[in-house]
Amino acid sequence: MTMNESTKNFHLHNITPVTVSPCSPLMGLKDRFFFMGSCFSGYFYQFLKNLFFPSMISPFGNTYNPFSIARTLSMIAEHRDINENEVFEYNGLYRHFLFHTEICSPDKALFISLAHKMIGEAASFLKKTTVLVITFGTAFAYFHGGTDNVVNNCHSLPASTFNRKLLSVDEITEKCMAVLKNLRQKYPDLFIIFTLSPVRHLRDHARENSLSKAVLRCAIENLLSLPDTYYFPSYEIVLDELRDYRFYGHDLCHPGETAVCYIMKRFCESCFTGQANDYMKKIIQLRKDLSHKPRHPETEQYREFLKVRENHLHLLRLEYPDMVLPESIEDFFKE
């Protein structure tokens, strides 16, 4: 038995493989990506950004529940600024419930200016976006002060400030469907990819986490009735193929580096053209080469090493003119 046959035989009897249907159409080197959703969407964003694909992630930060995703996506698409009456001060800093805690300022006017600038930049990028990737994290949402105003971030305010609710499949479907249909009218060629975050929300306890993920998965299935949509099964890959704690981080909730790399590999295989995959392999190899720390950077041998990689980068720029690659190895290090 050959090594490849032995590996396939092991997988056949010890792993339950997840079949990933190919995306249609496949994505290529001319695509631009916009990411929204839970922290897991950041893995996709960082992966493609490191490969120099034109990419942007929501300026609102991690957005876990579908209502907040729908609201912030609508604001970006319509280039709608925040309501200044919703800006509040807490612990000496001005904030907004739709923005991440890092987006704050001791000066109210400065905070509002920053928020409007970030929304404007996202709106401009979305106009040229070809692929929107949405990652749902939890079906539990928090509403401020007994109102219908969903919050994206509680900013460590007392729990009594909010009402916690498990969103239903129908509520999520209705809210997101309306926003996505309006988005499609504005950008008819936009392709939408849905994913379900495999990050375990154990602050909700295991029972509620399972319920939440089930609600989200059912809602996504409804949203796939929209044309030009696709579901990438990150959640299923982690639960079925990588069902072992060694594939998680130290918190035992977030996928570890090995799991993330494997998920990205499956994502590329199922969603990108052969040309795009070839390009990515070359950039990954070049990054790997450049990641080695030289013991003696002053030597002629290391200077020759950099010269070879510099030439490699030059050839990649010629081979892939659609990609905005660094001008030099020094610039590559800065990325």
N, C-alpha and C positions, 0 to 999 in steps of 0.2 A: 504494500500500500504506500503510495506517495505521500509526501507531507501535505499537499493540498487536499488529497482525498481524506487523509486522517483528520485534518481540520474540519472539513465539511461534515465528516461522520460525527465528530465531537459535537458540533453545533446542532446537528440533527437530533441527537439524543439527549442533549443537556441544556439547550436553550430553546425557548419558544420565540421564533423570529417574528418580527412585525413586518408585514408586507406594506411597503410604502408605494402607493400609486404614483406614477410620474405626473409631474405638473404639466399642464397644457394651457398656454404655450410655455415652453422652457424659457428661462431667463438667460440673458446674455450680458455682454460687456458694455452695452449701451444703456442698460437699465439703471434707474435711480430709485433708491429705497428709502421709505419713511417708516419708522418703527414707533408703535404705541403699545402701552400695556404694562404688565407687571415687570419686576426686575429681570425676569427671564428673557424679556425682549431685548434687554441690554446685552445679553450674550450674542444674539444674532447681529445686533448693531456693531458691537466691537469687533466681531469676527470679520464682517465685510469692510468695515472701516480700515482695519489693518491690512486688507487686501486692496485698498485704494478705490473701492467702489464708492461712487457718490452716495452718501448715506446721511440721514439725520434721525435723531430720536426726539420724541416729544419734549418740548421745553417745560412741560408741567412735571416732569420727573416720573418716577414709578407710579403707575395708575393701575390699581388691582381690580376694581369692580367694573362691570360693563356700563353702568350708568355714568360713572365718571369718565370712562373712555369715550362714550357717546357724546357727552357734554363738551369735553375738551376738544375732541375731533371736530365737532360742529363749530366751535369757536375759531379754530385754526382755519378751517375751510372757508368760513365767512369773514375771516380777518376781523373778528369781533373782540374788542378790548374788554378787559375785566370791568365789572361794576365797582366804581370807587367806594361805594357805600359798603361793599363786602370786605374791604380791607380793614384789618383789625390790628391792634397792638397787643403784644403779649411778651412779657419779660424784656421790655425795652426795644423790641423789634417789630416792625410792621410786616404783616403776612397776609396770605390769602389761602382759603381752604382748598383751592384747586391746585396750588403749587406745592412743590416739595419744601421741606423745612429749610433746605439750603438757600432757597430763593427768599431772601428777607433783607431788611435794611432798617437802621435806626431812623432813617429819614423817609417819611411817607411819600413825598413827591418823587424821590429817587427810586423808591420801590415800584411805584406805579409806572414810572418811565421805563424801568428795566423790564417789567412784565409786558408792557405794550411792545417794546422792542423785540422781545423774545417771540411773542405771538406773531409779529410782523415778519420776522425772519423765517419762522416755520411756515407761515402762509405762502411766502414767496417760494420756498423750497417745494411745498406740496404741489404748486402749479406745474412743476416740471417732473414730479414723481411719476414713475410708471408702476411701481409695486408698493403697496401698503401692507405692512405686516402687523397684525393685531394679536396680542397675547392676553388672554383672559387669565386672571389669577385666582379670584375668589368671587363667589356669588353673594357674599355678605357685604352690605353697604351701610355706611353711617350717614345719618341725616341730622342736620344741625337744628337744635332747639325746637323740635317738634314741627319743623317746616318740611317742605318737599325739596329743600336744597341739599343735594348730595354733596358730601365732602370727599376730596381725594386724599387729604392728609389731615389728621386730627391735631397736629402740632403740639402733642403732649398735653392738651387741655384735659380737664377732668372728664371722666367717662360720663358723668351725669349731664354733660353738655350735649350729648348726642343720643340719638335713638338708633339702635342697631337692628337691621332687618335682613332676612334672607330673601333675596330677589327670586321671583318665580321664573320658570322657563318662558312663559308667555310675556311677562313684563320685559325681560331681557330681549326677547325676539322683537317685540313691538318697538321698543326704544331704539335698538341698534338698527333695525331694518329701516326705520324712518330716516335716521341720519345717513346711513349708507346709500339709500336711494337718492337722497338730495345730493350727496357727494358724487354719485354717478352721473347725475344730470349736469353737474358742473364739470366733471372730468370723466367723460364716457369711456376713455381707453384705460382707465385705472384698473389694475389687477389687484385683487385682495387675497392675502393669505392669512388664514386663522391658525393659531396654535393655542394649546391649553398648557399652561405652566405645570411642570411636574414638581415644582417646589411645594413642599408639604406645609400647610398653614396650621401647625399644631397648637398655636395659641387659641385656635378655634376648637381644639381637641380632635382626636382622630375620627370620631364619629361625624362631627360636623364638617370636617375637611372632606371626607368621602362624599357626604351629601352635597356639599358645595361644588366639588368637581363634577359630580353627576349632572347637576343642574346646568353647569356651564357647557358640558359636552353636548347635552340635548339642545341647548340654545344654539350652539355653533352649527349643529346639524340642520336646524331650521334656516339659519342664515346662509347656508350653502345652496339654498334654492335660488339665491341671486346669481345672475350670470357672471362669468369670469371670476370665480372664487375657487379656493383650494384649501384643504385642511392638511397640515403637516403634523403627524402624530408624535410630537415630542413626548407627550404624557404617556402614551402607550409604549413607546420605546423604553423609557426609563422603568416603567412598571413591569414590563414583560421580559425585555432582553437584558436589562441591567438591574434586576431585582436582588441587589446585594448591597449591604451598607458600605462596602469599599468604594462604591461609585458615588457616595455622598461626601459632602464637606464635613468639617468638624462639628457643625451644628446638627448634622444628621437630617437636615431638611432641604438644603440646597444641593443640587448635583455638583459633584466634584469635577476637577479639571479633566479627568479621563472621560467622564460621562459627557461633558460639554463638547469635547473634541469629537467624540463618537457621534453625537447628535448633529454637529455641524457637518460631519462627513456624510451622514445619511441625507441631510438637507441638500447638500451640493449635488450628490448623486441623483437625487430625484427631481431637483428643481432647476438645474442649470444645464446649458448646452455643453457638448464635449469640448468646444473651444474654450468656454469659460472655465471648465474644470481643469483643462491643461494649463491655462494661465494661472489659476489659483495654486496649483501644485508648484509651479516655478517660483511664485512669489513666496510661498511658504518655505521652500527650500532655501531661497536667498535670505529670508529672515533667520532661518535656522543657522545658516553659515555665519551671518553677521552677529549672532547672539553669543558666539564663543568669545570669551575674554582672553586676550593674548597675555602670556606671561612676560613677553618681551616686545612691546609694541614699537620699540625703537629699532628693531632689526630690519635688515633688507628683506628677509623672508616674509615678515608681516606686511611690509610695504608692497611686496609683490602679490601677496594674498589680496590686499585691498584693490590693487590695480586690476586683478582678474575679475573681482566682483564688480568693480566700476564698469568694466567693459561688458560684463553680464547685464548690468542694469541698463546700459546704453542699448544693447541689443533688444532687451525687453521693451524699451520705449519705442523702438522702431517696429517691432513685431506687433505691438498692441497700441496703435495710435489713439484708440478710443479711451484709453485709461490715462488719467493724469498721474503719472508716476513721478517720484522725486527726481530732481535734476542731477543729484550726485549722491554718493554713499553717505556723505555727511548729513544731507537732508533726510536720507532714509532713517538715520539714527534718531532724528528729531521727531519722526512721526509717532 
